[in-house]
Amino acid sequence: MDQVPSNLHEVMEERHVEIPMPDGCRLAARIWRPADGTPVPAIFEYLPYRKGDGTLARDVVRAPYMAARGYAYVRVDLRGTGESEGVMVDEYTAQELQDGCDAIAWLAEQDWCDGNVGIVGISWGGFNGLQIAALQPPALKAVVSIASTDDRYADDVHYMGGTMVIDQISWASHMFAINTLPPDPDLVGDKWRDMWMARLKGSGLWLKNWLEHQTRDEFWKHGSVCEDISAIKVPVYAVSGWADGYCRTVFRLMETLQGPKKGLVGPWSHKYPHAGVPGPAIDWHSEELRWWDQWLKGKETGIMDEPQLRLFMQDHAEPAGYYAEREGRWVEEPAWPSPNVTRMAMPLGADGTLGAEDAAAGTLSIRSPLGTGIAGGKWCSYANPGDQPVDQRRDDAGSLVFETMPLEAPLEIAGDAALELTFTVDKPVAQVAGRLVDVAPDGAATRVSYGLLNLTHRDSHETPEALVPGETYTATLPFKHVAQHFRPGHRLRLSVSSSYFPVAWPAPEEATLTLDCAATRLVLPVRTPTPDAPEPRDLGTPQSVPPMEAEALDPEATEWSVTESFATGETRVRVVEDAGTVRISDNGIVAAGSAVETYGFDGTDWGSFFGHVVSDCARSREGWSMSSRTETRFTATPTHFAIRARLVAMEGEEVAHEQEWDLEIPRNLL
């Protein structure tokens, strides 16, 4: 038991508890709760990332804190992951969500639970928290959803604006590797090998699943709570960050949820707010506790008396691939849409002006070079050095650029900008990328927001239509939400390109995009400052909590580099994420994992784009070891996507399972 101050509960920890499902499958849980057995509400976190080694470093920071304050924190591995039985064949399946409902019912029946359950999670756990809430399990009383989405097609790692996001390749490869990991023999006993073999043989190649659904069909509608947002009856606290891939969701939920709701967006990447990078991180544990006390214990904490939405208004930052901190301030909005935000249209001039009253009419065309997008970072930043966008001047050289005069007064925006396009193209499939850029007086160009649109999806993500070369069309390109302060003397720049690799996979053929400048405009969500508004409540700084006990055997390492050969014309983007090797004191497991991603193209050859990901995983302790390597290579022709993948799993020095895939999947206007 952990020793805690006398005014808090002593905490007991159960490392492995098996929760029975109606079909006989057993899910593995790790539980922290008050040691005296007092019935308390349960906080449920439900993930595939392995309670024994994958998320333990995070869990031991969060869970004892909540347990000491009168909650049971229950961390459950999905069916087919960690020490849970079964096989996981994709994300957010009907089985996964039903298991979640059944687990909640089981929790509510335990003698140490008072019958009230909340669900919390970031990313996957934020997704399934909303999805399970929509199924309305009776014991579920509230949700905290961080870095998640209400729309699996329009706003997830797979597709953005109907373009295929390159993060889909890296994410599929990441899960490809995770699905090779076995349960812990110390916890499940001799059946561990049979469970492992079932996973290796049954999980499949998820990238194939996702590429077989290139439009917003029933596959993506499943689990998209926006299909019927009224099904979510319980209170929801939605959280994200500007550097995260999922900030749009907070705004849509604030607009559409019909029950009690709160929203928070910081400067963060894909992180919990107490570990938020870029900073400032906040005392999220105390804020989350106020939410649970309000809705699971019936205490009046005042959290619902505060404005509905809190945003971090970012100030200018020099362009960089990594920020430890961002300058800015917190602002609050009473609701969303906010009465403090109005839409301002800025015309485009054929002379490159933006927002000029006498904007020159005419048309401008762009056929972007293959490397336009190299400076774009990742669709979703994990706060690894290099994964945020760097100076945009290189990408702007392959784009149409429209720019204001230096600002005479400060300007603030909050929300989603949009580019209203009138255009023609010379190919039946084409895409457009738009970027809003803050240009400093010295010329440094910092990307503030951006958007992507497959122009065959201009009217519908469900039923795209090929473009007729030379015919005039209109479309709206939505940008990611952001709150940004622009300083006097700076310029606003709109950059428009016809490709954006390696953020998005390119169109089947190189296309020329022509804009009718007189009929195209940028619309900004301009926020009027509210100097008379009360100062937002201080969210504090993260509390100091003892970290997971572990011995670092090999250091972590990251890399984000671009190499170009002037001799051959080859361009390569290399991304390395090496978690190092650690021995976890809690269970003696030695865990290691790394991934190397490479994306590239050759000269001006539009058919040479490729992605290649190699992942290595290992788990061991004295007398037991496993390792795996997964490899995915992704290429395309004008008519098909091609996937070559390989899996090799080792038990000690022996091959335990080996499998290869060689697939072609037709492109559907993508």
N, C-alpha and C positions, 0 to 999 in steps of 0.2 A: 504494500500500500504506500501511496505517496503521502508524505507529511505536508499538511497545508495549514495556514493560519487558523486559529481557533474559531473565527467567525465564519469559516467556510466548511463545507463537508470534506471529510476524508474521502479519498477516491480509491476504489478498487478497480482493477483491470482484469478482464477475462480475455486472454489472447485468442482463444478459438472457441466459438460457440456455433453450433449448427442449427440452422432454422429450417424446419421441414416445410416443403411445399406440398400442395395437394396431390401432385403426381408422384410423390416419393423422392424427388430430387431434394438435396439438402444444400442450402446456401451457407457460406462461411461468413461469420461476423466477428469483429473485435469490439468489445464493449467496455466503456469507461462509465462508472456510475457511483453514486454515493454508497459508501461502504456499509452504512447502517441499514440499508434495504428500504429506506423510506420511498414510498411510491412517488415518482416524479415524472414529468413529461419526458418523452424520448425525442432526440434529434437524430434523424436518419440520413446517412450519406451513402450513396449507392453507386459504385463505380467498378470498372473492369481492371483497375490499375494495381491490384494486389496489395492487400492490407498488411502483409507480412514484410514487404520490402519496397514496393513501388511508391506508396504514399505515406509510409510510416513516419518519415521525417516531418511531413506536414501534419499528420494526425496527432503526433505526440505534443505538438505545440497547441493545437486547437482543442482537442477532446478533453484533456484533464481540466482545462480552464472552465469549460462548460459544466463538466461533471461536478467540480468543486462548488459550483453555484446552483446546484440543484437540478441537474439534468442528467439523463442517460444518453451518452453519445454513442451511437451505434453505426459502425463502419462496416458495410456489407459488400462483399465481392459479387459481381454479377455471375449468373449461371455460366459455367465454363471458364471462369477466371480465378486466379488465386487458388484458394482451397475449396471453392464451390464446385459441386458436381455438374456434369452436363457439358455441353458444347455451345459456344457462342458463334453464330454464323453471320452476324451483321450487327450494326448499331441500332438501338431503339426498336427492336422487334416487338411484336405483340406479346411474345412470351416474356421478354424482359419487363415490360410494363405490368403484365399480370403478376409476375413474381414480386414486383415492387409493391403492388397492392396487397398481396398475400403476406409479405414480410411486415407491412405496416399493421395488418390485422393481428399478426402474431405478437408484435411488440406491444400493442395495446392490451393484450391479454396477460402479459407477464405481471407477476405480483409486485415487481419493482417499478412498474409503470402505472401512472394514474389514468391511462387511457387516452392521453393527448399526445399527438405526434406531429412534429414538424419535419420537413425535408429540406436539406441544404445541399448545395453542390456548385462547383465551378466547372464550366465546360460540359463534359458528358453528364456530370451530376446536376448541372443547371438545366440541361435539356430535359433529362428524364424527370426532374422535379416538376417542371411545368406539365409534361405529358401525363405523369401519374396524377397530378392535381386535376387534370381535365377528366380523369376517370372517376373522380370523386369517392375515393375510399373513405368510409365514415370517420375513421379516427384521425385523418389528416386535417390539421387545423390551420396551417400556415406554411409558406414557402419562402426560402431565400434562394434566388437563382442568379448566379454570377457567370458572366461571359457565356451566355446561352443564346438561343434563338427561338422565336415563335414560328419561323418559316424555314423549313429545312432545305428548300430549293433556292429561294431568293437570297438567303442570308446565312450561308454556312460555308464550310471549307471546300465544298464541291463546286459550286457555280456562283458567279456574281454577274448579274445583269445578263444571264444567259451565256456568258463566256465560261470556259472551264478554267478554274483557278489551279495554278500549278501546285498549291498547297494540297490539293486533292491527291496528287501523286505521293508527296512526302508523308501525308497523313495515312494513306492506305499502306504505305511501306512501314510506317511506325506500328500500325496495328498488326500487320503481317508478322512483324518481329515479336510483339507482345504475345500473340497467340501461340507462339512456340514454347512459352515458358510453362514448366510443370508446377503442380502443387508441391507444398513442402512435405516431404515424407515424415518428418517429425510430428506433423499435425494430422495427416490423413492415413498414415500407416502404409501397409504393403500395397494398397490399391493405387498408390500414386502413379505407378507406371501405366496402368490401364487407363487412368484418367488422362495422362499425358498423351498416350497414343491416340485416344479419341479426339483430343484437341488437334493434334498434328494432322490427322487424316480428315477431320470433319469441318474445320473452320473455313476452309476455302480461300479464294482470292477476292478480297472485297473490292479491289479496284475494278474488277470485271463487273461486279454487281452494279456499281455506281455508273460506269460508262454505258451500261445497257439502258440507262434511264437518263437521257440527255435533255429532256424537257420536264416541265412541272406536272408529272403524271401522278397516279395513285401511290406509287412507290414513295414519292416525296411528300405527298399530302398526309400520308400516315405519320403521325407524330408532329405534324405542323399544327400547333394549337390555334393558329390564326384561322384555321378552317371553321372553328366554332369557339371563339374566345369566351363566349358566355358560359361554356362548360366549366371554366375555372371560377369557383365560388369563393375559395378561401383567400385570405390576404396574401399579397405577393410583394416582396422586396426585390427589385431588379437592379443589378449592379454590373458595370463594365468600365472600360477605360478607352481613351482616345487611340492609344497604340494597339489596342486589342482589335480583333476582327469582328467583334460582335456588339459594338456600341449602338448600332441602329435599333436593336431590339428593345432597349430600355425605353426609347421614345415611343415606339409603337405600343408597348405594353401600357405606358402611362396614358396613351390616347384611347386604348381599346378596352382594357380591363374594366369590368363593371363593379368590382368589389374594392375593398381597401387596398391601397397600393402606395409604394414608395419607390423612388428612383435615385440612383447615385452613379455619376460618371466622373472618374478621376483621370489623371494623365497616364494611367497605367497600361502596361501590356497585359498579356494573358496570365494574370496573377490575382491571388487573393489580395484585398486592399491593405491588409496588415503587412504584406510582403511586396507592396506595389512598387514597381520600377517601370518607368521613371517615377521618382518621388515627386511630391511628398506622399509617403505611405501614411496610413492613419491607424488609430486605435480601433480597428474593425471589430475586435472581440467584444469590446464594450458596446459598440453600436449594434452589433448582431444580438447581444444579450438583451438590449432594450426591446428589440423586435420580438424575441421569444417570450420575454416576460409579459409583454403586452398581449400576445395572442395565444400563448400556451398556458400561462398562469393567471391571466385575467388582471394583471397589475396595470395601473394607469401610469405609464412611463413618460407620457408627453410626446412620444414619437409621432403620433398622428396629428398633433397640434402644429407641427412644423410644416413648412412648405413641402409640396409633393415631390419636387425634383431638385436635386443639388448637382451642380456642374462645376468642374474646374475650368475656369477661364484662362486658357494658356496665353502667355505673353510670347513675344518673338524668341526664337532660339536659332542660333547658328546651325546650319545643316550638319548633321552627324548621324552615323549609323548606330549610335548608342547614346542614351542620356541617363545619367544617374538621377538627375533632378530636372524638373521643368519649372521655370518661373511662372507665376500666375496667382490667381486668387479664387476663392470659392464664391459662387453666386447661387441664388435660389430662384426657382420659378414656382408660382402657385399651382400651376397645372400645365399640361401639354396637350395641344398647342398653347403657347404662352401669350398673354396679352402684351408682353414686353418685346415680342419679336414680330417684325413686319417683313414682307417680301419686297426686295428692291431689284428691279430689272436693270441690267447693264448691257447696252448694245455693243455689238462687235463691229469694228471697222475693218474694211478691206485693206486699210493702211496699217493694221496692227494695233489700233487703239482699242481700249476697253472702257466703256462707260462715257465716252465722249458724246455730247449732245448732237454734234454734227458728224456722226460716224459715217465714213465713206462707204458707199454701197459697192457691191461687186462680189465676185466669188474668189475663193482661195482653195487650193488643192494640196493634199499631202499624201505621199506614199512613204511611210516611215521606214527607215533602215531597220534591219533585223534586230539590232541591239538596242532599240528604243525601249526603255524599261529596265535597263541594267541598274539604274540608280534607284529603283523603286522599292527595294527591301522585300519583306515577306508580306503576304496578305494578312497574316496574323503574327504580330511580334511577340516573342517570348523573352524579350529583354536580353537576347544574346548579342554581343557586339557585332554590328554589321547588318542586323535584320530590320533596322528602320531606314527610311529613305535618306540618301545622302544628297549632296548638292545637285540640283535639278538642271543645271546648265547643259550637261551632256545630253540628257534626254530631251531637253528643249530644242537642241540643235536638230533633232529629227521630228519636230512637231510644228504645227502652226502656233504662233505665240501672239497673244493679245495682252496689252498692258496699259494700266492707268498711268496718269501723271503722278508724281509724288503726292502722297496724301497730305492735305493741309491740316487735318484734325484727326484724332484717333478714331478708329472704326472697330466695332465689335460685331461678331456674328455668333449665333448660337442656333444650331439645327442643321438641316440638310440643304446645301446649295443644289442647284440643278442647272443643266445646260439644255436649253430648248433649241433643238437643231432643225434646220431645213437643209437637206443635203441630197446629193446624188453619189452613186458609186459606179464602178466599172466591172464589178463582179457580183455574182448572185449571193455570195456570203461575204460579209465584211463586219468589222468591229470598230469601235471607237473607244478611246480612253481620254478622259478629261481630268486635268489636275489644276487645283487652286494652289497658287504659289505665293509666298511672302518674299518679296525681293528687297533686300537691304540696300542702303545707299551705296555700299561697295560692290553690289552685284551678286552677292551670295544669295542663292535661291533655295528656300526651305519649303518643302511640300507641306501644305496644311491639310488638304483633303483630296480625294480623287473618286472617280467612278468609272465603271466599265459597262459597256453595252454591246451585246451581239445584235447587230442591226436587223437580223432576221426575226428577232424577238421584240421589235419595236412596238408591237401592239399586244403581244401575248407571249408568256413563257410556256403556255400549254400547247399552242398551235402556231409555231413560227412559220413565216412565209418567206420564200426566197425573194431576193431583190431583183428587180429588172434593171439591168445596166442602163444608165442615162435617165431613168425616171426619177422625178422629184418626190421626196418623202419628208415627213416630219417625225420627230421622235423626241422624247425627253430622257436625258441621261441623268439619273440621280447620283449625287455624291454622298459619301459617308458623312454622318453627322459629326460636328465638331463645335467647340466653343473656343474662339480665337480672338485675341486683341491684336490689331495692326497699329503700329506706331506711326506718328506723323513723319513724313519724309520717306516712308517705305512705299513701294508700289505693289499693287495686286496684279498678278499675272494669271491668265488662263492659258494652259497649254493643251493642245488637242493633237492626238496621234492616232494612227490607224492600226497600231499594234502596241503591246505592252508586255513583252517577254523579258524576264521569266516570272512575272506576276500572273499573267494569263497565257494560256496556249493560243497560238496565232490561228487566224482563219485559214481555210484550206489553200487559198492562193493569195499572193500578194495583191492587195487592192488599193486603188486610189480613191480617197474620200474627198469630195468637193463640197464646201460649205457655201451657202448663200448667206453672206454676212448680214445683209439687211434684214433677213428673216430669222436670224439666230441671235439668242441672247443668253447671258448668264444671269441667273436669279439667285440673289444672296439673302439669307435669313438674318437681317440686321437687328441686333439687339439694342434697345434703348437702355442705357444704364439707369439704375434705380438708386440714386444716392440717399434717398430718405428711407430705404428699406433697412430693417434691423440687420446688424452684423450676423452672419450665419454662426450657429453654435460651433464652437471649436471641437473638431473631431479628434483632437489629440494626436499623439504619436504612438507607434506600436509598443505594446508592453514587452518587457523582457521576460522571456519564458525559456526554461532549460531546453536545449536542443536534443535531438536524438543522439544517444551515445553510439558512436561508431568510430572505427579506425580507418583512416584514409590510407589505402595501399598504393594507389596510383592517382595522380591528380586529374581533375576535370580539365577539359580543353575545348575551346570553340574556335572556329575560323569562318570567315566570310571573305572570299577573295575572288577577283576577276582577273583572268589572264588572257592576253591576246597575242597571237602570233602574226607579226607583220609579214612573215615569210609565207605562211600557209593560209592566213585569213581566219584561222580557228579562234573562236571566243569561248571561254569556259568560265562558268560560275561554280565555285566550289564552296560547299557549306559543310562544316564538320561540327557535330555535337557529340562530344565524348563525356559521358557521365563519370568517367574514372572507375576505380575499383574501391569498394568499401567493405569492411567486415562489420556487420550490424551486431552490436553487443547483445541486444534483446534475444536473438535466436541463433547467433553464430553464423548466419548466412553470409557468404562472400558474394557480392552482387557487382556485375559489370555490364556496361552497355555503351554502344557507340553507333553512330550513323554518319555516313559520308554521302552527301547529295552532290550530283554534278549535273548541270544544265548547260546547254550550249548549242552552237550552230557554226557553220562553216562559210565564211565569206558572205556572199550574196545569195547563197543557195537556200531558197525558201523551203525546200524539202529536207533540210539537214537538222532541223530542230530536234532535240532529244532531251530526255530526263533519265537519270540513272541513280538509283539509291541502293546502297549496301548497308545492312544493319547487322551488328553482332551483339549477341546477348550471352550471358553466362551466369549460372547460379551454382554454388558449391558450399559444402562444409566437409569436415573430415569424414572420409568414407563414401562420399556421394558428390557427383558433379555432373553437370550438363552444360552444353553450349549449343548455339545455333547461329547460322548465317542465313539471312534472306537477301535476295537480290532482285531488283525490279528494273527493267529497261523499258522505256516508253518512247515510241516514235509514231509517226503518222504519214500517210499518203493523203492526197486530196480527197480520197473516198473512205479511208478506214483509219482507225487507231490500231496500233499494234502493241501488244504487251508480251514480253518475255520475262518469266519469273522463275526463280529457283529457291528451294528451301532445303537445307541440310541441317538436321538436328543430331547432336552427338550425346551419347551417354558414356562418360569417360572418354576413351579413345575409340569407341565403336560407333558406327553410324546407326542411329536409332530409327531415323526416317528420312527419306529423300524424295523430293517431288519436283516436277517441272511443269510449267504452263507455257504454251505458245499460242497466242490468241490474236484474232483480228475482229474488230467490232466496227460495224458501219458508222460513219459520221452522219448525224442528222442535223444538217445546216449548222454545224458547230465548227 
